[in-house]
Each structure stands twice: as C-alpha cells, then as structure tokens.
C-alpha cells in the first residue's frame, strides 16, 4: 500500500487505497473477528506510512459501506486503533492518524538485487495466468504517471518448484508491448525480457509485509482464503534526463511455509 500517501488533514478515499481483493479478505468464515480483521488492515496502512500523521480516516458509516460490515464492527476497529495511540477520535471532528511513520530504507547494490530477482526465476518455473494490455487501476495509473485511457502490460503468474506453488505474481509495466507468445514469461525472468526490449531499470524500491490471502490469491496458490502470506511490493524506476520515474509495479504474495525470502548484506568495515 505504500504507493498511495495521504497528507495531514486529507480524508482518505479507501477505494483508491484498498483493492477489491483486499476488501474481500474480510470474512465471517475466518476465525478472527471481523472488527480485528478491519483493525489489522487499517493498522497496516498507518504503520507503513500510507496514512500519514494527521490524515483523517473515514467515518464509521463510510467504513461500514466500504467493507460491508456493521457500524458496530467499524466503531470497534477504530476504538482499537485509538487504544493503541495510533489515532485520535473526536466527536464532530472525526478520526485522525496520530502515528508518525519513521521509514528507514535499506540500501543495497542494484546489481545484487537484480541477481537475486533473476536467480528466483532461474531456479523455479512460472505459469502465466493472464497476460494482456489493459487499463490499470487508478492507484497504479497515478503511480506510473499514466494517462486515464493508457493501456500497459498486465501480467499475472504463479511460480512453483516442481509441483509446489509458492508465489503469486501480479504486475503492471509501462514501455513494453504484449509479447507474441505470452508463454515466454514461463521461463524468462521479467527483468531479463524487459532489458531485451530496451526497458532498463535504474533502481528499485521494495517493501515486505504480511497479508491474508484473497480469493484470487488463494486459488492461485492452492490455499484457504485468509491464509497468512508474505506480501512483497516492488517498484522499479528508470531515469529520464536525470529525473527518475517508475515504470514497473510488482506485487508478489509468497506462501511462508513454501518460500524463504532472504537478503545477505556485506558490511564495508572500512567505512
């Protein structure tokens, strides 16, 4: 969710932050109470900086309508956030975020990151579920700086080793056309393919968090809806006259029991 930032005093429009898939993760069928599921979703947005200090959360009624839950459920979720000191609630003025997100990015060599990305592709197999030119959602369109009617490459894949499915990949990429044979992505890492088409990446931002499997992700990975997954969001940038701009958005949902995400960093002892 880190691609959509709301400034102090701004009312958060949840339809531009949470996808329909994310909202569908709230389910009475899960063992966790509905209010706690909603509370966890809101808390994640506050802690990762999506909802910045001072931003106004929607009202109980708006939350109820957006997520299809009762006002009692919405009220309890907001009360839990207030109890933790993440928001303040005032009658007539609404609910405002009071948590200051302190993001400290970790810098790693670009070459090493690309090697890590491609090594995953070389040590496993992907199956393309969808590959087409399409209009991205509003939040992706704004992130990539696209015109409202602009279509870009949309790609959904599931990655597996042997018969074990461990990752569900969903991406949007500008600056490349639909390949003649989409099955090329079954065996060719995306970054390798993009380089052959002239799309060169200068740097990458990524974040790692946890989420519950949506219906779509659960089907792709062969797990129960609501299963805890690792969620990796990666935005790739390239330069244009020294001004960087994003060209690729990737979200990967990993099954934590089938996949380990590890980063090895070498310290410079001379610095």
Secondary structure by P-SEA (a helix, b strand, c coil): cccccccccccccccccccccccccccccccccaaaaaaaaaaaaaaacccccccccccaaaaaaaacccaaaaaaaaaaaaaaccccccccccbbbccccbbbbbbccaaaaaaaaaaaaaabbbbbcccccccccaaaaaaaccccccccbbbbbcccccccccbbbbbccccccccccccccccccaaaaaaaacccccccccccccccccaaaaaaaccccccbbbbbbbbbbbbcccbbbbcbbbbbbbccccbbbbbbbbbcccc
